[in-house]
Every structure is written in structure tokens, then in C-alpha cells.
Amino acid sequence: MPHGKPAGIPCVQLRDDYACAIFGQPERPAVCRALRPSPSMCGRSRAEALAGLTALEQATAPH
């Protein structure tokens, strides 16, 4: 996604199993390479993780 990923839209590189299709590849964006997930970011379930990501996207969305 050359101009970034809009909030609420899954990355085009996300596979059906939620894994990154280009993990470890040189074309993986720097922001993805630098991301260091933490327990507070991931929560205890996929639902908790998505709720946290949604909150971050809303908090950082341009107004």
C-alpha cells in the first residue's frame, strides 16, 4: 500500500490466516518492520487486539 493503509481497512498483505504475506521480505514497509507488539497491544484475544487497534486508529486519525 504505497500511500499507507486507511484506518479500518485490512492490509492487502494480510493472508486468510492473519499472517503477513511479506514478513521478512525487503519490501515489507519500515513501519511494519519496526512494530514490536506487546501484551498490552495484543490483548488476550483477537477481539481485544482489534478493539485496541481501533482505539489507536481513532485517536490518531486526522480531523
N, C-alpha and C positions, 0 to 999 in steps of 0.2 A: 504494500500500500504506500506508494511513493509520497503521498502528502499526509500521511498519518491515518489513524483509524478513528472514525467518528465514535463518540460515546454511544454505547448500546448496540453497536454493530460488532459481531464476532470477526476476528482477524481472518483474512482469506487463507492464511496458512494453517488454520486450526483444523485438524482432522476430526473424523467422526468420534474417535476415542478421546478427544480433547487434548491430544498431544500436538506439539508444533511440528509441522512437516519439514521445516528447515532448521530445526535445532542443531546447533554445532556447525552450521554451514556459514561461509563468509558473507552470504547475502542477508543473513539474519540482521535486522536493524539493531543499531547500537543501544537503543532504549531497552530492547528485549535482552540483549546480552548483559546489560548492566543490572537488570532486575534481580534482586535477591529476595525471593519470597520468604516470609516469616510466618510463624504460627498465628500471629495476630492478623496477618493479611489473609491467610488461607482458611482460618476458622476450623471448625470440626467437621464440616460437610461442604459439599459443593454449593448448597443453598446459602450457607453462611459466607462463603467466599464471594459468591455473586452479589450478595447484599452489600458486602464491604466494598467491592469494586464499583457498584452502582453509586454508593455514597461518595466515594472518591471522585468519580466522574462528575457527579452533580456539584460537588464542592469546587471543582477546578474548571467547570465549564465557563466559556466566555459569556458574558451577559450583554 
